[in-house]
Amino acid sequence: MSILIKDTTREERERIVSDSIGNISGSCDGCMSGLADMYQDYIDGLKEISEINREFKAHYESGEEGPVRQGCGMMP
């Protein structure tokens, strides 16, 4: 089964996201609603899941909003 936007309906994409991340209502502790929001562009047919995951990973690996490495202290 393809999960590409061109091969799915909005309802199918909602089910794909829901099945993948579980309870998207966020009623348990509020954390899942943010995760579900991350995939809203996929549900709306604007971005493929792979694009969203790449963007998230690139942001995570870039160090944005994170500590900046200053070096080991051995170099002047």
Secondary structure, 3 states (H helix, E strand, C coil): CCCCHHHCCHHHHHHHHHHHHCCCCCCCCCHHHHHHHHCHHHHCCCCCHHHHHHHHHHHHHHCCCCCCCCCCCCCC
